[in-house]
């Protein structure tokens, strides 16, 4: 299984902090933000990793991370995204590298307390389809929101004004090899982006999307408030450091 970290974009919600750097290079307590998704994958046993970067100072990722030896890796892969085309557009840049392999995708500003080993193991047993991780939040209107019937995902609505649940789709996704063909069928949303929610809804219609609720805390770090919250959570309760 391969792992993809999406760390592109312009980080406009964190301006002016991102005026001179990529947001994923900003500190979250005692480490750069990009360290957390790398450790999330490595802790799950995934050591073949691609980082999709972009925006300002993208070359600094190579200077900071090198070949990943600080994480016990022998090699890291990098690719570059121009502008902001959406999560699915960024993911499509990994097709040449990951085609034919199941894939775990982590958004670069996602930070979790524990690990995703169980979810990854369950997805491998699933054989095909997709898997999303969910978390109860107090502000679901900021995220893609899942509506469930028992353990079955009925639908996902992106940033709904009137959420049907408080289950946010966090930025960790797993897909089989069909994901590349699905992305090619997508049309830009009203935001002008290729939405990962549309990918997930394709798998729902296919009947092959599963879900799990993440244990422990989770936060993104994409706004000044959530960046501060992330640092406080890591300082007070740790995060998914390498074992």
KAGILIN-V38306 format. One record per residue. N is the residue number from 1. RES is the residue in one small letter. SS is DSSP state (@ for helix, = for strand, . for the rest). PSI is psi in whole degrees, 0 to 359 (* if undefined). BURIAL is + if it has 16 or more other ideal C-beta (glycine too) atoms within 10 Angstrom, else -. Layout:
n=N res=RES ss=SS psi=PSI burial=BURIAL
n=N res=RES ss=SS psi=PSI burial=BURIAL
This chain:
n=1 res=x ss=. psi=137 burial=+
n=2 res=x ss== psi=159 burial=+
n=3 res=x ss== psi=137 burial=+
n=4 res=x ss== psi=129 burial=+
n=5 res=x ss== psi=122 burial=+
n=6 res=x ss== psi=108 burial=+
n=7 res=x ss== psi=38 burial=+
n=8 res=x ss=. psi=214 burial=+
n=9 res=x ss=. psi=174 burial=+
n=10 res=x ss=. psi=350 burial=-
n=11 res=x ss=. psi=38 burial=+
n=12 res=x ss=@ psi=332 burial=-
n=13 res=x ss=@ psi=344 burial=+
n=14 res=x ss=@ psi=10 burial=+
n=15 res=x ss=. psi=139 burial=-
n=16 res=x ss=. psi=5 burial=-
n=17 res=x ss=. psi=328 burial=-
n=18 res=x ss=. psi=13 burial=+
n=19 res=x ss=. psi=330 burial=-
n=20 res=x ss=. psi=6 burial=-
n=21 res=x ss=. psi=164 burial=+
n=22 res=x ss=. psi=139 burial=+
n=23 res=x ss=@ psi=331 burial=+
n=24 res=x ss=@ psi=356 burial=+
n=25 res=x ss=@ psi=355 burial=+
n=26 res=x ss=. psi=151 burial=+
n=27 res=x ss== psi=140 burial=-
n=28 res=x ss== psi=101 burial=+
n=29 res=x ss=. psi=257 burial=+
n=30 res=x ss=. psi=9 burial=-
n=31 res=x ss== psi=156 burial=-
n=32 res=x ss== psi=147 burial=+
n=33 res=x ss=. psi=321 burial=+
n=34 res=x ss=@ psi=338 burial=+
n=35 res=x ss=@ psi=324 burial=+
n=36 res=x ss=@ psi=312 burial=+
n=37 res=x ss=@ psi=328 burial=+
n=38 res=x ss=@ psi=313 burial=+
n=39 res=x ss=@ psi=330 burial=+
n=40 res=x ss=@ psi=315 burial=+
n=41 res=x ss=@ psi=314 burial=+
n=42 res=x ss=@ psi=319 burial=+
n=43 res=x ss=@ psi=336 burial=+
n=44 res=x ss=. psi=5 burial=+
n=45 res=x ss=. psi=15 burial=-
n=46 res=x ss=. psi=116 burial=+
n=47 res=x ss=. psi=5 burial=+
n=48 res=x ss=. psi=102 burial=+
n=49 res=x ss== psi=137 burial=+
n=50 res=x ss== psi=132 burial=+
n=51 res=x ss== psi=121 burial=+
n=52 res=x ss== psi=114 burial=+
n=53 res=x ss== psi=181 burial=+
n=54 res=x ss== psi=186 burial=+
n=55 res=x ss=. psi=211 burial=+
n=56 res=x ss=. psi=142 burial=-
n=57 res=x ss=. psi=35 burial=-
n=58 res=x ss=. psi=331 burial=+
n=59 res=x ss=@ psi=341 burial=-
n=60 res=x ss=@ psi=338 burial=+
n=61 res=x ss=@ psi=316 burial=+
n=62 res=x ss=@ psi=319 burial=-
n=63 res=x ss=@ psi=322 burial=-
n=64 res=x ss=@ psi=314 burial=-
n=65 res=x ss=@ psi=333 burial=+
n=66 res=x ss=. psi=227 burial=-
n=67 res=x ss=. psi=10 burial=-
n=68 res=x ss=. psi=17 burial=+
n=69 res=x ss=@ psi=333 burial=-
n=70 res=x ss=@ psi=344 burial=-
n=71 res=x ss=@ psi=10 burial=+
n=72 res=x ss=. psi=16 burial=-
n=73 res=x ss=. psi=154 burial=+
n=74 res=x ss=. psi=341 burial=-
n=75 res=x ss=. psi=145 burial=-
n=76 res=x ss=. psi=142 burial=+
n=77 res=x ss== psi=147 burial=+
n=78 res=x ss== psi=145 burial=-
n=79 res=x ss== psi=165 burial=+
n=80 res=x ss== psi=133 burial=-
n=81 res=x ss== psi=127 burial=+
n=82 res=x ss=. psi=128 burial=-
n=83 res=x ss=. psi=205 burial=-
n=84 res=x ss=. psi=103 burial=+
n=85 res=x ss=. psi=3 burial=+
n=86 res=x ss=. psi=163 burial=+
n=87 res=x ss=@ psi=316 burial=+
n=88 res=x ss=@ psi=325 burial=+
n=89 res=x ss=@ psi=319 burial=+
n=90 res=x ss=@ psi=318 burial=+
n=91 res=x ss=@ psi=325 burial=+
n=92 res=x ss=@ psi=338 burial=+
n=93 res=x ss=. psi=349 burial=+
n=94 res=x ss=. psi=359 burial=+
n=95 res=x ss=@ psi=315 burial=+
n=96 res=x ss=@ psi=333 burial=-
n=97 res=x ss=@ psi=323 burial=-
n=98 res=x ss=@ psi=354 burial=+
n=99 res=x ss=. psi=132 burial=-
n=100 res=x ss=. psi=352 burial=-
n=101 res=x ss=. psi=147 burial=-
n=102 res=x ss=. psi=154 burial=+
n=103 res=x ss== psi=138 burial=+
n=104 res=x ss== psi=124 burial=+
n=105 res=x ss== psi=131 burial=+
n=106 res=x ss== psi=127 burial=+
n=107 res=x ss== psi=140 burial=+
n=108 res=x ss=. psi=348 burial=+
n=109 res=x ss=. psi=17 burial=+
n=110 res=x ss== psi=134 burial=+
n=111 res=x ss== psi=129 burial=+
n=112 res=x ss== psi=155 burial=+
n=113 res=x ss=. psi=320 burial=+
n=114 res=x ss=. psi=238 burial=+
n=115 res=x ss=. psi=173 burial=+
n=116 res=x ss=. psi=24 burial=+
n=117 res=x ss=@ psi=314 burial=-
n=118 res=x ss=@ psi=316 burial=-
n=119 res=x ss=@ psi=319 burial=+
n=120 res=x ss=@ psi=316 burial=+
n=121 res=x ss=@ psi=319 burial=-
n=122 res=x ss=@ psi=323 burial=-
n=123 res=x ss=@ psi=322 burial=+
n=124 res=x ss=@ psi=323 burial=-
n=125 res=x ss=@ psi=337 burial=-
n=126 res=x ss=@ psi=333 burial=+
n=127 res=x ss=. psi=311 burial=-
n=128 res=x ss=. psi=169 burial=-
n=129 res=x ss=. psi=204 burial=+
n=130 res=x ss== psi=166 burial=+
n=131 res=x ss== psi=137 burial=+
n=132 res=x ss== psi=152 burial=+
n=133 res=x ss== psi=139 burial=+
n=134 res=x ss== psi=158 burial=+
n=135 res=x ss== psi=137 burial=+
n=136 res=x ss== psi=132 burial=-
n=137 res=x ss=. psi=162 burial=+
n=138 res=x ss=. psi=349 burial=-
n=139 res=x ss=. psi=61 burial=-
n=140 res=x ss=@ psi=339 burial=+
n=141 res=x ss=@ psi=348 burial=-
n=142 res=x ss=@ psi=349 burial=-
n=143 res=x ss=. psi=177 burial=+
n=144 res=x ss== psi=134 burial=+
n=145 res=x ss== psi=131 burial=+
n=146 res=x ss== psi=139 burial=+
n=147 res=x ss== psi=126 burial=-
n=148 res=x ss== psi=155 burial=-
n=149 res=x ss== psi=100 burial=-
n=150 res=x ss=. psi=236 burial=-
n=151 res=x ss=. psi=1 burial=-
n=152 res=x ss== psi=133 burial=-
n=153 res=x ss== psi=120 burial=+
n=154 res=x ss== psi=318 burial=-
n=155 res=x ss== psi=163 burial=-
n=156 res=x ss== psi=131 burial=+
n=157 res=x ss== psi=129 burial=+
n=158 res=x ss== psi=122 burial=+
n=159 res=x ss=. psi=59 burial=-
n=160 res=x ss=. psi=146 burial=-
n=161 res=x ss=. psi=327 burial=-
n=162 res=x ss=. psi=84 burial=-
n=163 res=x ss=. psi=141 burial=+
n=164 res=x ss=. psi=345 burial=-
n=165 res=x ss=. psi=178 burial=-
n=166 res=x ss=. psi=22 burial=+
n=167 res=x ss== psi=103 burial=+
n=168 res=x ss== psi=140 burial=+
n=169 res=x ss== psi=107 burial=+
n=170 res=x ss== psi=169 burial=+
n=171 res=x ss== psi=49 burial=+
n=172 res=x ss== psi=118 burial=+
n=173 res=x ss== psi=152 burial=+
n=174 res=x ss== psi=136 burial=+
n=175 res=x ss== psi=152 burial=+
n=176 res=x ss=. psi=184 burial=+
n=177 res=x ss=. psi=351 burial=-
n=178 res=x ss=. psi=347 burial=+
n=179 res=x ss=@ psi=327 burial=+
n=180 res=x ss=@ psi=320 burial=+
n=181 res=x ss=@ psi=326 burial=-
n=182 res=x ss=@ psi=313 burial=+
n=183 res=x ss=@ psi=323 burial=+
n=184 res=x ss=@ psi=343 burial=-
n=185 res=x ss=@ psi=351 burial=-
n=186 res=x ss=. psi=149 burial=+
n=187 res=x ss=. psi=148 burial=-
n=188 res=x ss=. psi=143 burial=-
n=189 res=x ss=. psi=184 burial=-
n=190 res=x ss=. psi=338 burial=-
n=191 res=x ss=. psi=358 burial=-
n=192 res=x ss=. psi=21 burial=-
n=193 res=x ss=. psi=157 burial=+
n=194 res=x ss=. psi=115 burial=+
n=195 res=x ss=. psi=135 burial=+
n=196 res=x ss=@ psi=335 burial=+
n=197 res=x ss=@ psi=324 burial=+
n=198 res=x ss=@ psi=324 burial=+
n=199 res=x ss=@ psi=312 burial=+
n=200 res=x ss=@ psi=322 burial=+
n=201 res=x ss=@ psi=331 burial=+
n=202 res=x ss=@ psi=314 burial=+
n=203 res=x ss=@ psi=328 burial=+
n=204 res=x ss=@ psi=313 burial=+
n=205 res=x ss=@ psi=329 burial=-
n=206 res=x ss=@ psi=345 burial=-
n=207 res=x ss=. psi=18 burial=-
n=208 res=x ss=. psi=18 burial=+
n=209 res=x ss== psi=125 burial=+
n=210 res=x ss== psi=169 burial=+
n=211 res=x ss== psi=157 burial=+
n=212 res=x ss== psi=146 burial=+
n=213 res=x ss== psi=125 burial=-
n=214 res=x ss=. psi=137 burial=+
n=215 res=x ss=. psi=150 burial=-
n=216 res=x ss=. psi=177 burial=-
n=217 res=x ss=. psi=159 burial=+
n=218 res=x ss== psi=146 burial=+
n=219 res=x ss== psi=155 burial=+
n=220 res=x ss== psi=174 burial=+
n=221 res=x ss=. psi=39 burial=+
n=222 res=x ss=. psi=356 burial=+
n=223 res=x ss=. psi=162 burial=-
n=224 res=x ss=@ psi=318 burial=-
n=225 res=x ss=@ psi=314 burial=-
n=226 res=x ss=@ psi=332 burial=+
n=227 res=x ss=@ psi=317 burial=+
n=228 res=x ss=@ psi=316 burial=-
n=229 res=x ss=@ psi=320 burial=+
n=230 res=x ss=@ psi=313 burial=+
n=231 res=x ss=@ psi=321 burial=+
n=232 res=x ss=@ psi=318 burial=-
n=233 res=x ss=@ psi=316 burial=+
n=234 res=x ss=@ psi=318 burial=+
n=235 res=x ss=@ psi=323 burial=-
n=236 res=x ss=@ psi=332 burial=-
n=237 res=x ss=@ psi=10 burial=-
n=238 res=x ss=. psi=186 burial=-
n=239 res=x ss=. psi=188 burial=+
n=240 res=x ss=. psi=67 burial=+
n=241 res=x ss=. psi=157 burial=-
n=242 res=x ss=. psi=138 burial=-
n=243 res=x ss=. psi=* burial=-
